[in-house]
Amino acid sequence: MPEKPEDKARKTIDQLLNAAGWVIQDTNEANVAACRGVAIREFPLRSGYGFADYLLYVDGAPAGVVEAKKEGETLTGYEIQTEKYSVGLPDVLKPYRKPLPFCYQSTGIETRFTNLMEPDARSRPVFAFHRPETMADWLMDESKKPGSTLRARLKHMPPLNEEKLWPAQIKAIRNLEDSLTHGRPRALIQMASGGGKTFTACNFCYRLIKHAGANRILFLVDRKTLGRQAKTEFEQFSTPEEHRKFTELYNVQLLQSNKLDPVGKVCITTIQRLYAMMRATRNWTRRLKKSPWAVSSR
């Protein structure tokens, strides 16, 4: 019997989950204490709600779901039916919250993610599944202080300190923050040569890290000389609140190898190096897919 498109997609999804640190299990032999992140295939929901293609357990409790779609199906504009993973969850389950906060839709080629803890939650494309420890950190932050997601914090940024900023820089930062606050992540600042673009970027990066809790910021340049100049600008930038150098507070890495600084807050790299790293990762993923031991069933 020929393989169904949905089955082909699930095989790829298995490999992608495994690469992100999840242990894949079948329902009839599930052991949610096997590791920090367990993904159970075809988990049965309450009568009338069918199955969850993958139910994601974090530290022994349900935290997310993956809906598998056949390769080629368009996911844009498609949102998970949250009622299915709220009312449809069996009563014996004790999830972190209802509906389950972390929702994925994936064909194995394209994956979209929705974090229902965010204000005005909506799906967005992601390159890979999040790791279990990342979800655990988000859940812990939310339990300590509700509304602690990045998008929630962006809505409560303190007033901009306008000291040492030119009018064009003030306008650029305010408009950029307004764009992010209203869920428009794609924004462009256009300034003339000598207008202080890098200084503006330093100010905005500082506010994202200090007040929005950004974990890491990617600073892309198209030439190595611009990368060195950007790093120098960060080293010379005096923060407007602490009046200390940016690099005294936060690590800034000028990427010269394929190894990221685990505690770095700003990573400066050329587009060419980033492309080479992504291409190497893609080739590694292809090798992983061919590996017979890539997915665990225990």
JOQUI-V9853 format. One line per field, one symbol per residue. psi: psi as a letter, one per 40 degrees, with the letter a starting at -180 (. if undefined). Layout:
psi = ???
This chain:
psi = hihidddddddddddddddeeihhiidefhgeedadhhhhifhhaiheebihdhhhhhfeiheiihhhiihehhehehiigdddfcdehideigidihihdhhihieddhhihhheeiifhiiiiidiiiidddddddddddddgifeidddddefiiihheheiidddddddddddddddefgehihhhiiheefdddddddddddddddefhdihhhhieiddddddddddddehhiedefiideddihhhhheaehihdehdhhhiidddddddddddddddddddeheedhie.
